[in-house]
Amino acid sequence: MMLLQDGRPWLGANFWSRSGGPLMWRSYDPGLIVRELAVLAEHGMNLTRSFFYWPDFMPAPDRIDDDMVARYADFLDRHLDAGMATIPTFIVGHMSGENWDPVWRQGRDLYCDVWMVARQAWFVERMTARFHDHPAVAGWLISNEMPIYGERSPRDTVTSWAQLMVQAVRAGGGTQPVSIGDGAWGMEVSGSDNGFSVRALGALTDFVGPHVYRMENDVVRQHLTAAFICELADFGKPVVLEEFGVTDAFVSREHAAHYYRQILHNSLLAGATGWIGWNNSDYDNLYTQDPYRHHAFEMRFGLTDVDGNPKPALREVRDFADVIAHVDLPGCARPAAETALVVPSYLEQAYPFTEPGDHTYVFEVLRQAYVAAREADVPTRTARELDGLPAGRKLYLVPSAKQLTGPAWRDLADFAERGAVVYVSYSPGNHGVQRGLWHADVNGMFGVEHQLRYGLVDPIAGDEVVVTFTTDFGSLSKGARLAFRAGGNEHARSYLPVRATDAEVVAVDQHGNPVLLRRRHGAGHLVLCTFPLEGMAAALPHVNPEPTYRIYDALAAMAGVSRPVTVADPLVHAAELRHRDGRRFVWLVSQAAEELTVKPVTGGRLHDLAAGEPADEVTLRPYGVRVLALKD
């Protein structure tokens, strides 16, 4: 599913004019708007996200400012002239490091106070009625990062508020796609409950819009986190990366361009179908105006400088626009999934007497497993335990898993019996409450006898785990050695001591402890890893690429997972999109800080996308992306 504007996917910027930032409607300059939109359109953008700054648009509980409405109407006309559209955002009380209330709010609760909810719904309905038939309106957003402005609240309360706001859009005549604008930070994505359930709100809306601004300690994780969040945000509705971006205060312009390139292409490969960067312009001229006065770094998130000149990141957007036009992205899709990355229900379900760390730890290990799968060129899709694990995948990855429910363990064993490869790596979790693997029959499932002592962990000795393979294992040959850095706190940095009974020991550590064990089960295999490889890596800075990708590569080979293109170097990730007319396209994405030349292994022949010439070897610039045609 894809939201389109004039037949093209949504691609644009969050927009405040440099005439005033959030106060732009007070100093509205139509000529400047024309110039600001022109530079975005020239770089392949077809829409903006715009904002009804609430204190200005609704100065009284029963009044909308006519002058502001007239200026916004002109703003829409300017979009139409530029060949662009916009997504109006209604409840804008938070912006760029500050909250602004209409003076009449007087501390009332935005979700629970009936009168206050009615005032919001009235505003949404009236503004929709005024603009719903304007051809420059592409969609609607209820709020801007409401969890920051309205703060957290119980899930049922937030969902009811959101339902009333969406109904107000429809009551005002709005037929365009609508979403909440909350950032998709809910428990289903983050493991932290802010009341804004991505699952519940997704059922009310037409698209999901993640906002991603991550501080990280590993460049590969940084470049793949937005993509992973898009994977987790997929509940059957289009995923639009609604906010992402960088400030010159935190990153050089060269690396800002790298970041934009990586986020755009990696999120596309993760299923995102729309992109709205933060934001259109710098605001050096507003240094005395809040929020820029006290959040000075917010002045430099622009894709253009304060004089309107394109910055390198905007040129990356233009190049991305050229690529998605060339491949006709609306006609493309990812191949059917053969590998499932299992998302334990403990990420999003607050079971009785579980700890907050049980939820957030799931996010960390799943993200690291996603990184390893990308490094191994293994196409994966998330599979949520809470929705029932899907049958029919060739490979199931259950990384560093402390907790699954009893039925899920039975399902995984059943999938193996039918022919799948099921991989589970051990983890006791990252805190001391009910520490250990929540599986009643790990011995029977995996053909081992564990040697655990109650209430204690078996700590990993030393800072490195050296794994030697004692037999051939997929693409790994007998005698192969892999060295893993050991990470994690006093709870997580531990392993599962076992003796093999009905399982074959595939690999051991430097102390002779079994690390990987394989048990034939029906037509398939159950593979147990006794070390929390993904959890160890997730806890470490500057760790990727790390050798877990070699194990995932071997598992994919065992399971017979289709991989049309692979690259031996884990710093170059390969992925495929297929057009409905039969054309196939391959993305090669480099995580290297230097130029690399690689020779992909394919089931066909790669060709340059523009020139059509064969490309047996491919050179990628630092953090570069190449898109090629794959022909039989």
N, C-alpha and C positions, 0 to 999 in steps of 0.2 A: 504494500500500500504506500502511496506517495502523494503528497499534496503538491499541486502544480499551480504555477502562475504563468499564464500565457504559454502553457505546454511545457514549461521548464520547472524543475524542482526549486523549492524555496531556497534562495541563496541571498543573504543580505547582511545588514548591520542593525544593531540597536542604535537609535538615533536621538541625539540631542543636538540642536544647532549650537555652534560655537558662539552665537550671539548671547547665550545666557545659560546653557546647560539646562538643569531642571526648571529654571526661571525663564526659559526661552519665549514662552507665550506672552510675557510682559513686554519683551523687547523684540517682538516678532519682526523679522526682516525677510520679506518674500524673495527679494533678489538674491540674498545669501542662500536661502533654501534652494533656489534653482541651481546655484553653483555647487552646493554641497551634494545634492542628488546627482548632478551630472557626473561628478568624478566617480561616484559609486556605480552608476550605470555603465560608464566607460570601462569599468573593471569587472563586468559580468554580473553585477548584482541586479536582482529584479524586485527586491522588496526591502522595507525597513520594519523594525518594530518601534512603535511610537507610544507616547505616554500622556494620559490626561493627569497632569500634576494636580492632585486632588484639592489641596488648599486653594488653588486658583480657579479651578473649574467649578467647584461647589462651595462657594464662600458662605452659604447658609444652608441649613438642613432641608429647606424647601425651595432652593433657588440654584439654578445653573447660570453661570456668567455668560451672557450673550456675546460679549466681545471675544472671549476665549473660544467659544463655539465657532464664531465667524472666522477666526484665525485658523482654527483646525480645518474648517471647510476649505480655506485657501490652500492649506498644507496638502490636503487630499488632491486638489486640482493640480498642484505642482507635481505630485507623484504621477498623475495621469499624463501630464505633458512629458515627463521624463521616461515614460514607458515602464513605470514601476507601480508597486502596490505597497500597502502598509498593514500592519497588525496593531490596531489600537489596544492599549492596556488601560483598564478602568481604575482600579483602586491603587493609586500610586502614592503611598505614604512613606515608603522606604526607597532610598536611592543613594548608592555610592557612599555608604558609611554614615548615613544620618536618617532619622525618621522625622517626617513632617506630618503633623495633624492639622486637619481643619480646626479652626478655633472653637467650633461648636461641639467637637467630640467630647471634650471634658472628661477624658479617662474612661469612657464607656467601653465595655468589652465588644470587640468587633464580631465575635461569633455567637455570643450568648444573649446579649441585650437585644430584645425583640425590636425595640424602636431603632436601635443602631443598625441591625440587620436590614430592617425595612428601608432605612435611608440609603444604604448601599444598593439594595435591589432597585429602588426608585431611580437612583443615578444611573445604574447600568441600563435599565430599560429605556430611560429618556435619551441617553446618548446613543444607544443602538437604534432607536426609532429615528433619530436625527440623521444617522449616517449609513444605515444598513443597505440602502440602495445605491450607494456611491460605488462606481466600478473600481475604485482604488483600494477598497477594503478587502483584504485577502482572508482575514480571520479575526478572531477576538481573543484577548487574554484578560482574565478576570482581575489579576493582581500582578504586582511585582514583588516576588520573594516574600509572600505573606507570612511564612514562618518567622521571619525577622521582624516584620512590622507588627503583626498581631500576636506574635509569639506562639508558643506551643499550646495545644489544647487537646482534649480527648478526641480520639479518632471519630467517634460518632458525631460529635459536635461539629468538627471541621467538615466532615462529609455532608452533613445537613446544610451548613452554610454554603458550601460549594454548589450543592444541588439547587438551592434557591437562586444563586447568582447565575447559573447556567440557564435556569428557567426564565430569569429576567431578560437574558439575551434573546431567547426565543420569543418571549412575550413582546419584545420590542421590534420583532420582525427580522432578527438576524438569522440568516440561514447558512452563513459561512462557518467554517470549522472553528471550534471554540476549545480552549484549554484554560488551565488555572493560573499558570505563571508562577507556581510555587517553587520551581527549581528541581522537582522530582528528587527531593532529599529524603524521602520517607524510608521506613524500615525495610521495605522490600529491596531497596537499593543499597542503603548504607548500613543496615543493622541497628540503626538508632531511631527510636520512635519519636517523631515530632508532631504526630497527629495527622499529618498529610500523607495518607496511604496512597502510594502510587497505584496499587491495585484498585482500591475503591474509587479514587478520583478518575482513573482511566476508564472505568465503567460509565462515567457521566459525560466524558469529553470525547473529542474527535482526534486528539493527538496528545502525546506526552512530550514535555519539554525540559530535558535536563539542563541545569546550569552547572558548569564544571570549572572551578578555579582551585586547583590542588597544589599544595606545597609538598614536594616529594624529595626523596633522597637517592633516587635511582633514575637515570635518564630514560631507560627503556620502559620502566613502569610509568614514568611521567607521560611518555608519548602514547601509551596504550590505555591509560586509565579512563579517559573520556570514552574510548571505544568500548571498554568493558562495562562502563556505566550504561551506555546505550544498549548493550546486550541485556543487562539486568532490567532495563526500563521497558523492555518489549513485552507488553501484555496484549498484543494483537492490534494495537493502534499504531499509526505512523509515529516514529520517534524523530523529533526535530531538536537538534542541538541548539537550544534557544539562547543560551549565553555561554561564551567561552572567549578568552582573550588574554592579553598580557600587557603590562605597562612598561614603558621604557625605564621607569625607575627600578624595576626588578630584573630586566633582561636587556641585552643589547639588541639593536634593531636586526642584526644578522640572525641572532638566535630566535628572535620573535618570528622571523620569517620561517625558520626551521619548525618552530612550534606550530604555526598555522598550517604549514604543509602537512605535518604529521597528524595533527588533529583532524583536519578535513578528510584526508585519505583513509586513515585508520578507522574513523567513525563510519565512513561510507562502507568500508568492508565489514563493519560490525552491524550493519543494518540501518544506520541513520539515513533519513531521506530528505533532510532539510538542515540548513546551517545559518545561524544568525550571530555574527561576531559581536563582541563588545569592544569597542563601539566605533562610531563613524569618525570622530574628530578628537583632537587634543584640545585642552582648555587652558593653555598658559595665561591667557588674558583674564581668566576668572580667579586668579590666585587670592583675591580678597573675599571671595564669595564662598559661603558654605555650600557643599561639603568640602570643596577643594582647599579652603583655607586651612582646615585641620586634617584632611586626608589628601595631602599634596600629591601623593602617587597616583590618585584618581585622575589627575589632569592629563596623564600620558598613556591612556589606553587606546588612543585613536588609531584608526587605519590611515588617517591623514593627519598631518601636523596642523598647527593652529592657523597656518596660512592656506590650508587646503591642498598641500602637496602630498601626493601618495607616498606612503612609507612602504618598505619592502614587503611587509605582511600583506598589504593590499594587492601587490603584484602576484603574490601566491594565490590569493582568492581568484584573480583573473585567470591564472594558469589552470586552477582547479575547474573554473567555469568552462574553459576550453575543453578540458578532458571529458567532463560529463556530457558536454554537447556532442563531442566526437563519438562517444560510445552510445549515445542516445540512452542516457541513464533510465528514463521511465520505462524503457523496454527491457531492462536488465534485472537479474535476480541472482541471489546466491544459490549455488547448487544445494540440493537436498542434503540435510545433515545426516552424517553417518556416525559422528562422535558426539556423545552427550557429556557435558560438564555438569555434574549433578550439584544442584543448589539445595543443600539441606533446608528443611522447613524451619530450622532454628534461626536462620537469618531473619525471618520476618514474623515468626510465630512466638509469642511470649508464653511458652508452656509454664505450668505452675513450678515454682521453685527452681527456676533457671536464673542465670546471672547475665547482666548486660554484656559482659565479655564473651558469652557464648554466641551472641549475635554478631558483634563486630569482628570477632576472630574469623568467622565464616567469610566475611567480605575479604579480609586480607589474604587468606589462603587461596580462595577462589581466583582472586585477581592474579596472584603469582602463578597459579596453574594456567590461567589464560595466557599469560606472557610465555610460559614454557611451550604451550601448544602452538602459539604463533611462531616461536623460534623453530619449532619442528615442522612447520608448514602443515599442521594437522587442522583442517577446518572443524571447528567446534561450535555447538550451540548450547546455550544453557537449558537445563531441564529441571524444573522446580518440583521437588518432592511434594510440596503442598498441593500441586495440581495433579499428582499421580505421575510417576515416572513413565516415559513413553517406551513401549516395546519396539523392537525392530532396529535399534542402533547396533552397529558392529562393535563399538567401543564405548565403555562407560568409565569416566574418570571421576573418582571420589577422593579428592586430595586432602591429606592431613585432617581426616574426619574424626572428630570426637563424637558427634551425635547424628544419628539418623533414627527415625522411628522403627519399631519392630516390623511393620509391613514393608517398609522400604528395603530393609535387609533381605527379606524373603523375595521381593521382586527382583533384586539384583541377582540373587542366586538362580532364580528362574530364568532370567535373561541369559545367564551363562549356560544354563542347561540347554537352551535353545540354540546356542552357537555363538554368543557374544563373548568378547573379552571384557572382564570387569576388573578394574584396577582400584585398589583401596590402599591408601597410605595411612599409617597409624598416627594418631595424635591424642595425648591426654588432655588437650586444651591448654589455655594460658593462664589459668587461675587455680586455686587450691580447693574449690568447692566441687565435690563429686568428680574428682580428677581421674580421668581414664576413659577408655573407649566404651561408649554406651552401646554395647552389642552383647546380647545374652549368650551367643554361641560362636564366638570368633574361632574357637578350636574346630568345631564341626564344619563351619563354612569353609575355612581355609586349609584344613588338614594339618593343624599344628597343635602343640600343647604350650600355652604361654606359661611363663615362669614369674609372673608378677607377684609382688608382695603387697598386702593391703595397706593402703594409705601412703605408699612410698612410690617414688619414680626411680627408674634406672637412668641416671644421667649419662649424657654423651660425654665421653672422656676426650679432652683435647679440643682444638679449634677446627679440626678437619676430620671428615669421614671419608676414607678411601675405600671404594667399592671395587671388588674384583669379581668378574663373571666366571663362574665355574662351568658353564655350559653355554652353548649358543642360545641367544634370546632375541628373536626378531632380527633386527639389523645389527645387533651387538654380538660379536664373536667371543667365544671362549677365550679367556685371558685379558679381555678388555678391562681397562681400569678407569674409573671416574672418581674425581676428588671433589667433595662437597664441603663448603664452609659451614660450620655449625653455628646457628643463631637461635635466639629465643631466650626467654627468661627461665627461672629456676624450674618452672612447671613444664613449659613447652619443649625445652631442650633435653629431651629424653627419648628413649627408644623402647620397643617391645621385645623383650627376650623370649624366644620361642625355640622349641624343638620340632623338627618336621616329623609328621606321622604319615599322612596320606598326601603330602605335598613334596615337590621337588625343590631343593635349594638351588636357586639360579645364580645368586651372588652373595658374597660375604664381605664384611668389613675387615679392617686391618687386624682386628682381634679375633677373627674367625666367627663372629656373630652373623647369623643369617640376616641378610638385608632384603632380598627379594626371593619370594617363594611362589611357585606356580602349581596349581592343582587343576587337573582335568576334571571337568564337571559336565557330564552329558556331552553335548557337541561343542562346548566352549571351554573357557578357562577362567579361573579365579586367580588373580595375582595380588599378593599381599606384600606391601613394602613396610618394613618394621621401623623405619625412620620417617619422621615428618618432614620430608624433603621440601615440600612447598612452604610449610610453616617456618622452617629454618631460613629459607631464602627470603621470605616475606619480612622477616625481622631484621634483615641486614641491609645496610646502605651499599650502593654502588656494587651490586652483586651480579646483575644480568649482563650478558648471558651466563647462566650457571647450568650444570650438567643434567638437570632434570629433563631438559628438552631431549637429551639422548635416549632417556627411558621412554618418553612419550613417542619418539620416533620408532623405537623398537616395538612398543605396544601397537602402534598403527600398522606396522608391517605384519605383526602376528595376526591382527584382526582383519587384514585385507582392506583397510580404509583407502578409498580412492583419493589420490593426491595428484592431480594433473600436472602440477609443477612443484618441484622442490629445489632448494638451494642448500648446499652443504654448510655454508657459513651461517651461523645462527643470528648474525647481525643483519642479515637480509631476509625479510619475511615475504613469502609468496602467497598470493590468494587469487581466486578466480571469480569473475562474474560472467553469467551467460545471458545472451540476448535471446528474446523469444524467436528471432528469425534464424537462430542457429549459430550466430557468431559468438566467439568466446574471447574474453579479455583477461589478461593476467596483470596483476599489480605486483611489482617488486618494490619493497619499502626498506630502505637502509636505516639502521640505527648506528652507523659508524660515523665518527667525527672526521674521517678522512675519505677521500675518493676510493671506491672499491670497484674491481672488475670481477664479475662472477659468471659462471657457466651453468645456467639452470638445467636441471634434468626434467624433461617433459615427455609426454606421450605423443607429441606432435612437433611442430616447428614454430618458434616465436618469430614475429615480424614487427618491425617498427610501425607504430600506429599511424604516423603521418606519411612516411616515405614508402612503407610497404616492403622494405628490404628485410631479408632474413637477419635475425639477431641471435646468433648462437652464443656470443659473449655479450654481456651487458655491463656498461660502466655507469655507476651511480655516483653522483656528487655527494658531498657530506650531507647526511640525513636526507638523501634524495629519494625521489619516487620516479619510477618508470612504469608506464602502462603500455602493454604490447598486445598484439593480436596473436592468439593461439590457433594454428591451423593444423589439420590432420596431415 
